[in-house]
């Protein structure tokens, strides 16, 4: 049996894609070691290595060895931009988790403080290297900002003002994790690019940007708002105007779309919670 396959819980051979389709909490013992083998094997197919890099960042398996393997891929200019970009993305959640939890009790974090600092330094150095492909540098900035440092503000401002929509998308994504960008967030709530507008809505929700309320309400009442954007706007309501949640969202409770109904119900429940409850949700730290 090669590194593309291993024995699952029921004794059947399981390839990477089948494992990816399995909930992480059901991954068999030895998954971290198998992912490490794929990441280190430059003869593995690119789709397998991209998939292994994606899975390696999951909280159920991530550890110091996998971090080292992901960083090795990122630093290697011979690797494809796709694999390097995916490696960068996978480092984001553990950076945020470690930054939030701290290292007072090392058992609370699956990586060491030394490796946490190593990730931060490597990502900064690589982002500053103009020879690194644009897509990789974008993903590096998006990952690194989840544990904010002083250099991020200037990097995000540079990306935002670059005149490049891809970099602007990255910048607005980063504004969800960095404070002090309310003006830009409100401006991008009017952006005609739905991807940028979506990130602006998520950022407005995270920081409770009151000045963005008219745009959020307009998205909810429009009737033409794309579903992903509408769901984000619904989620933003209790973060910005919880006292108006019932009035603003009442028209959507009879929607034919179960996802919208569920989002409205959740938003209404959050709006009724005392201030401070429901924060630091682990699902937000480790999105699916």
N, C-alpha and C positions, 0 to 999 in steps of 0.2 A: 504494500500500500504506500503510495507516495504522499507528499505533503498536502496534496489537494483533497485528500480524503482521510477520514478517520472514523473510528467506531463511535456511534451515537449511543444514547442510553439504552435503546432497544436492541443494540448489536448490529444495526444496519449501517452501511457505509454512508457517510454524509459529506457532501462537498460544501464549499464555502457558501454558495448561494442558498443551499438548503439550511445551513446554519444561520445565515442572515435572516431567513424567514421564520426562525424560531425565536421566541422571546428570550432576551439575554439571561433572565433568571433560570431558564431551562437549558442553557448551554452546558454540555458535558464537561466533566473534569478534564483538565489538560488543554482546554481551548486556548488559554493565553500562550502556552508553549507552541501550539500549532500555528497561531497567528504570528508569533515571533519567527518561526521557521519560514513562513511565506515572505514576511517582510525582509528577511535577511537573504533570501534566495533571489538573486538578480536574474535567474533563468526562469522564474515563475512568470506566467502570463501577466500582462499589465492589468487586465480586468481583475484577476485574482489579487494582485498586490494593492490595487485601489480599494477593493472590498476589504482586504485584511487591514489596511490602514484605517478605513472607516470604523471597523469593528474594534480595533485596538484601543480606541478612545472611550469605549463603554466602561462605565463605572464598575461593572462586574468583573472586568479583567485587567484594567489598566494598572500598570505597576512600573517600577523603575526601569526594568529591562525593555519593556515596550516603549517607554518614553525615549530611551536611548536609541532604539531602532527607528522610531519616527523622526528623531532629530538627525540621525545619520542620513536618512532619505532626504530630508530637507536641505542638508548641507551639500549633498552630492549633485553637482551640476550635470552629471551624466544621466541622472534620473529624468523621467519625463515630467513636464509641468503638471500633468494630471495627478500623478502619484504624489509629487511634492505638495501640491495644493491640498490634496486630501489629507496628507500627513499633518499639515498645519491646522486644518479645521479640527482634526481629532484632538489636538492639544488644548483647544479652547475650554471645553467643559471642565477638565481636571484643573486647569489654571484657575478658573473661577471658583471652583469648589475649595481648592487649597487656600486661595486668597481669602475666602469667606470664613473658613473654619479655623485657619491658622494652624500652628504646629505645637501648641502647648501639650496636646496629647497626640503623639505620632500615630497611635493606632486609629485615630479618627480619619486619617488621610491616607489613601493607598500609595502615595509616592512620598519620597523623602524631601525634606526642605532643600537639600542640596540640589536635587533634580528639579525642584520647582524653580529655584534661582537659575539653574542652567537653562531651563526652557525660556525664561524671561530674557536672559542675556542673548541666547542664540536667536530668538525671534527679532529682537531689536537689531542685532548686527545684520541679519539677513534682510530685514526690511530696508535698512539704510544702504544696502548694496544695489546700485542701479543695474548691475549685471544680472540680477535675479529676475526671471520673467515676471511680467506685470501681474498675471493671474496668481502666481505664487506670492508675490508681495502683497497683493490685496488680501489673500486668505491669511497671511501672516499677521497683518494689521487687525483683521477681524478676530483672529484667535487671541492675540496678545492683549487686546484692549479689555478682555474679560478679567484681567488682573491689572487695573490701570496703574500706569507709571507717569512720571512727569513728561516724558518725551511724546506721549500719545496726543496731547492737545495740539501741538504743532503739526504732527503727522496727519491728524484728522483734518485740521484746517487746510493743509496743503492738498489733501485728497479732495476736499470739498470744493476748493477754488480752482481745481486743475482744468476745468472745462471739459472733462471727460466723464460721460455719464456712468461708466462702470466704476470709476473712482468715487464719483459722488454717491453712488449706491453704497459702496463700502463705507464712506464717511458717515452717511445717515444711519447705517447699521450700527456703527461704532458709537453714535450719539445715544444709543439706548443704554450704554454702559458708562459713558462719561458725562458728567454734569457740566452745566455752563453753556449749553447750546440751544436754549429755548427759542431764540430768535430764528435760528436756522431750521429748527424742527417745524415751527409754525409756517415758515416760508415753504418748506417742502410738502406740507399737507396739501398744498395747491398744485403740486407737480403733476403733470399729465402722464408721467411715466408711472404705471401702476406699481412697479416693484419699489421704486423710490418712495412713492406715497405710502405704501404699506409699511416700510421701515420707519417712516415719519410717524405714522399712527402708533406703532409699537413703542417708539421712543417717547412720544407724548404721553402714552399710558404709563410707562415706567416712571417718568418724572412728574406725572400729574400736572402737565403743562396747561394751566388754566386758559392761557391765551389761544390755545388750539381748540377750545370747545366749539365755537361756531362751525368749524370745518368737520369736526367729529359728528356733530348733530346732523349736519347736511348730508354726510355719507350715509347715515342711518335712515334718513327720511327720503333719500333720492329715489329709490325704486330701481335704479340702474347701476348701483354699486356692485362691482364684481364680488362674488361670494367671499374669497379670502380677505378682501379689504373690509367687507361688511362684518365678518367675524371679528377682525381686529378692532374695528370701531366699537362693536358691542362690548368687547373686553375692556376698552378704554373708558367706558362710561363710569363705572364705579370708582375708577382711579382719579377721574377729573371732577365729575359732578354726581357723586353718589346720591345726593338728595333728590336728584331729578331722574334717577334711573327708571323708576316705575312709569313715570309719564312718558319719557322718551322711548322706552322699549316696548310699551304696551301694544303698539301696532304690529310688532313682530311675533308676539307670543302665539298667534294663530297661523304662523307660517306653515307651508306644506313641507318645508325642509327640516328634517329632524336635527341636523347639525345647528341650524339657526335657533331652533327652539331650545336646544340644550345650552347653547351659548347664552341666550337670554336668561334662562333659569339660573345659570351659574352667576351671571353678572348681577342679577337681582339679589341672590343670596349673599354675594360679597358686599353689595351696597348696604345690606342690613347689618353686616358685622361691625362690632366696635372697631374704632381706628386702631391699626396695628396688627389685627388678626389677619391670618392668611398670607402674611409676607414671607419671603424667603422660601417659597414652595420649591421642593426639590425637583419637581417637574420642570420648573423654569430654569433650574441650574443645568439639568441634563435633559434637554428636549429630545424627543424621539427623532 
